[in-house]
Amino acid sequence: MTANTETPPRAGLVVSAHSADFVWRSGGAIATHVRQGYRMKVVCLSFGERGESAKLWRKGEMTEEKVKAARREEAQKAADILGAEIEFFDLGDYPMRVSDEALFRLVDVYRDVQPAFVLSHSVKDPYNFDHPLAMHVAQEARVIAQAEGHNPGQKVVGAPPVYAFEPHQTEQCEWIPNTFLDITDVWDLKRQAIECMAGQEHLWAYYTRVAQQRGVQAKRNIGITAARNIEYAEGYMRLTPSVVGDLS
């Protein structure tokens, strides 16, 4: 029998507090990397059933389980459009709480996916405490997944860079983009994914404007002589150091 020596595809991990966050904030990154052959995995810690589903609740005769089901369906459709795998932890919403069991479940995801990079929320967010909690658990799980003593025998992860994607109100969250990703070629896919989020239709135009604004900034930062025409981009704040051979 011939041994399987096929190299697994490179992968990225997105830790999303709620079931729509990954779409607004990193849908372009997901689609871009899928096109490049990456395995992209999204973990939704919560459905956002209480704090981010006002439109659904206003329909009347609504229950928490019905809202969760609607949010799950929206997120699954969006993930399918973007080409990502998606897993739902269902940890509650407003407040979301992360138990050790859930933390170790995320560690297992890290070790399975072996991500080359990790995307999650801003470290601060005075408007939504579930968001920084998601980033905290994403970073804590990353550290545990690196530990040889946790479930010895499993393959540990390396040191994938961690990026905070754009929060809704950047200044109040003390989020400053230091990385721009050109998503022009996949914008149509991201917009399709955005339109799956029927429960938050008021954000469709907002995040379109954000992508256009970041596109302008991205183009400015590659210089006026660059031939690349960037119309849409996503901004990220890298939280881990870069190790380079030169500074060009």
C-alpha positions as CSV (number, residue, x, y, z in Angstrom):
1,M,0.0,0.0,0.0
2,T,1.4,3.4,-1.0
3,A,1.5,5.9,1.9
4,N,-0.5,9.1,1.4
5,T,2.0,11.9,1.1
6,E,-0.3,14.5,-0.2
7,T,0.2,17.8,1.6
8,P,-3.0,19.2,3.2
9,P,-4.1,22.6,1.9
10,R,-3.1,25.7,3.9
11,A,-5.9,26.9,6.1
12,G,-7.3,29.9,7.9
13,L,-9.5,30.1,10.9
14,V,-12.2,32.8,11.7
15,V,-13.6,33.0,15.2
16,S,-16.8,34.9,15.0
17,A,-18.7,36.0,18.1
18,H,-22.1,35.9,16.3
19,S,-23.4,34.3,13.2
20,A,-23.2,37.3,11.0
21,D,-19.9,38.9,12.1
22,F,-17.7,36.8,9.9
23,V,-19.6,38.0,6.8
24,W,-19.4,41.8,7.4
25,R,-15.9,41.8,8.6
26,S,-14.0,39.0,6.9
27,G,-16.1,37.6,4.0
28,G,-13.7,39.0,1.5
29,A,-10.7,37.3,3.2
30,I,-12.6,34.0,3.3
31,A,-13.5,34.1,-0.4
32,T,-10.0,35.3,-1.4
33,H,-8.2,32.5,0.4
34,V,-10.6,29.8,-0.8
35,R,-9.8,30.9,-4.4
36,Q,-6.1,30.5,-3.5
37,G,-6.8,26.9,-2.4
38,Y,-7.0,27.4,1.4
39,R,-9.3,25.5,3.6
40,M,-11.3,28.2,5.5
41,K,-13.0,27.3,8.7
42,V,-15.5,29.6,10.5
43,V,-16.5,29.1,14.2
44,C,-19.6,31.0,15.3
45,L,-19.6,31.1,19.1
46,S,-23.2,32.4,19.3
47,F,-26.1,32.9,16.9
48,G,-26.6,36.5,18.1
49,E,-30.1,35.5,18.9
50,R,-30.8,38.2,21.5
51,G,-28.8,41.3,20.7
52,E,-28.4,41.2,16.9
53,S,-31.7,39.9,15.7
54,A,-34.1,42.8,16.4
55,K,-35.8,42.6,12.9
56,L,-36.6,38.9,13.6
57,W,-38.0,39.6,17.0
58,R,-40.3,42.4,15.7
59,K,-42.1,39.9,13.5
60,G,-44.0,38.7,16.5
61,E,-44.8,35.2,17.7
62,M,-41.0,34.6,17.7
63,T,-39.1,32.3,20.1
64,E,-35.4,32.1,20.8
65,E,-35.2,28.8,19.0
66,K,-36.9,30.2,15.9
67,V,-34.5,33.1,15.9
68,K,-31.5,30.7,16.2
69,A,-32.8,28.6,13.4
70,A,-33.1,31.7,11.1
71,R,-29.7,32.9,12.0
72,R,-28.1,29.5,11.5
73,E,-29.7,29.3,8.0
74,E,-28.5,32.7,7.1
75,A,-24.9,32.0,8.2
76,Q,-24.8,28.6,6.5
77,K,-26.0,30.1,3.2
78,A,-23.3,32.9,3.5
79,A,-20.6,30.4,4.3
80,D,-21.6,28.2,1.3
81,I,-21.3,31.2,-1.0
82,L,-17.9,32.1,0.4
83,G,-16.7,28.5,0.2
84,A,-16.1,28.1,4.0
85,E,-16.7,25.4,6.5
86,I,-18.8,26.6,9.4
87,E,-19.3,25.3,12.9
88,F,-21.8,26.6,15.5
89,F,-21.0,26.5,19.2
90,D,-24.3,28.0,20.4
91,L,-22.8,29.6,23.6
92,G,-25.7,32.0,24.2
93,D,-26.0,35.7,23.5
94,Y,-26.2,38.9,25.6
95,P,-24.5,37.5,27.5
96,M,-22.2,35.0,25.8
97,R,-20.2,32.8,28.2
98,V,-17.3,30.5,27.3
99,S,-16.8,27.4,29.5
100,D,-13.6,25.4,29.7
101,E,-15.5,22.7,27.6
102,A,-16.1,25.3,24.8
103,L,-12.5,26.6,25.1
104,F,-11.1,23.1,24.6
105,R,-13.5,22.4,21.8
106,L,-12.0,25.5,20.0
107,V,-8.5,24.1,20.8
108,D,-9.5,20.9,19.0
109,V,-10.6,23.0,16.0
110,Y,-7.1,24.7,16.0
111,R,-5.4,21.4,15.9
112,D,-7.6,20.0,13.2
113,V,-7.4,23.0,11.0
114,Q,-3.7,24.0,11.6
115,P,-4.4,27.6,10.5
116,A,-1.8,29.7,8.8
117,F,-3.6,32.8,10.2
118,V,-6.5,33.6,12.6
119,L,-9.1,36.3,12.3
120,S,-11.3,37.5,15.1
121,H,-12.7,40.7,16.7
122,S,-11.1,43.8,18.2
123,V,-9.6,43.5,21.6
124,K,-11.9,46.3,22.9
125,D,-15.6,47.0,22.1
126,P,-17.6,49.0,24.6
127,Y,-20.8,48.4,22.5
128,N,-20.6,44.6,22.5
129,F,-18.8,42.7,25.1
130,D,-19.2,39.4,23.2
131,H,-16.8,40.6,20.6
132,P,-13.7,41.1,22.7
133,L,-14.6,37.9,24.5
134,A,-14.4,36.1,21.2
135,M,-11.0,37.5,20.5
136,H,-9.8,36.5,24.0
137,V,-10.9,32.9,23.6
138,A,-9.5,32.8,20.1
139,Q,-6.1,33.8,21.5
140,E,-6.3,31.6,24.6
141,A,-7.2,28.6,22.5
142,R,-4.3,29.3,20.1
143,V,-1.9,29.3,23.1
144,I,-3.3,26.0,24.5
145,A,-3.2,24.4,21.0
146,Q,0.6,25.2,20.9
147,A,1.2,23.3,24.2
148,E,2.8,19.9,23.9
149,G,1.3,18.9,27.3
150,H,-2.3,19.4,26.1
151,N,-3.6,16.1,24.8
152,P,-0.1,14.7,24.2
153,G,0.3,13.0,20.9
154,Q,-1.8,15.4,18.9
155,K,-0.1,17.7,16.4
156,V,0.4,21.1,18.0
157,V,-0.1,24.3,16.1
158,G,2.7,26.7,15.3
159,A,2.3,30.5,15.8
160,P,-0.3,31.6,13.3
161,P,-0.6,35.4,13.1
162,V,-3.7,36.9,14.7
163,Y,-5.6,39.7,13.0
164,A,-8.5,41.7,14.5
165,F,-11.0,42.5,11.8
166,E,-12.9,45.8,11.7
167,P,-15.4,46.6,14.4
168,H,-18.5,48.6,13.8
169,Q,-17.2,51.7,15.5
170,T,-13.4,51.8,15.1
171,E,-12.4,54.8,17.2
172,Q,-14.3,53.7,20.3
173,C,-12.7,50.3,20.0
174,E,-9.2,51.7,19.6
175,W,-8.8,49.7,16.4
176,I,-6.3,50.9,13.9
177,P,-5.8,49.1,10.6
178,N,-2.2,48.2,9.8
179,T,-3.1,45.6,7.1
180,F,-5.3,46.0,4.0
181,L,-6.5,43.1,1.9
182,D,-7.7,43.7,-1.6
183,I,-11.0,42.0,-2.1
184,T,-12.0,43.6,-5.4
185,D,-12.0,40.3,-7.3
186,V,-14.3,38.6,-4.7
187,W,-16.5,41.6,-3.8
188,D,-19.5,40.1,-5.7
189,L,-19.3,37.0,-3.5
190,K,-19.0,39.0,-0.3
191,R,-22.0,41.1,-1.3
192,Q,-24.0,38.0,-2.0
193,A,-23.0,36.7,1.4
194,I,-24.0,40.0,3.0
195,E,-27.4,39.8,1.4
196,C,-28.0,36.4,3.2
197,M,-28.1,38.3,6.5
198,A,-31.8,39.2,6.1
199,G,-32.1,39.9,9.9
200,Q,-29.7,42.8,9.7
201,E,-30.5,44.3,6.3
202,H,-29.7,47.8,7.7
203,L,-26.0,46.9,7.6
204,W,-25.8,45.9,4.0
205,A,-25.1,49.4,2.7
206,Y,-22.9,50.3,5.7
207,Y,-20.4,47.5,5.1
208,T,-20.4,48.2,1.4
209,R,-19.3,51.7,2.2
210,V,-16.7,50.4,4.6
211,A,-15.2,48.2,1.8
212,Q,-15.1,51.1,-0.6
213,Q,-13.4,53.3,1.9
214,R,-10.8,50.7,2.8
215,G,-10.3,50.1,-0.9
216,V,-9.3,53.8,-1.3
217,Q,-6.9,53.5,1.6
218,A,-5.4,50.3,0.3
219,K,-4.7,51.8,-3.1
220,R,-3.1,54.8,-1.5
221,N,-0.7,52.5,0.5
222,I,0.6,50.6,-2.6
223,G,1.7,53.9,-4.2
224,I,0.5,55.9,-7.1
225,T,2.6,54.0,-9.6
226,A,1.1,50.6,-8.9
227,A,-1.0,49.2,-11.7
228,R,-3.3,47.4,-9.3
229,N,-6.9,48.8,-9.3
230,I,-8.3,48.3,-5.9
231,E,-12.0,49.2,-5.5
232,Y,-12.8,47.2,-2.3
233,A,-10.7,46.1,0.6
234,E,-10.9,44.8,4.2
235,G,-8.9,46.4,7.0
236,Y,-7.2,44.3,9.7
237,M,-5.2,45.1,12.8
238,R,-2.4,42.6,13.2
239,L,-1.9,41.7,16.9
240,T,1.2,39.4,16.6
241,P,4.7,40.4,15.4
242,S,5.9,39.8,11.9
243,V,9.3,38.0,11.5
244,V,11.0,39.1,8.3
245,G,14.3,38.9,6.5
246,D,14.2,42.5,5.3
247,L,12.1,45.6,5.8
248,S,11.2,46.4,2.2
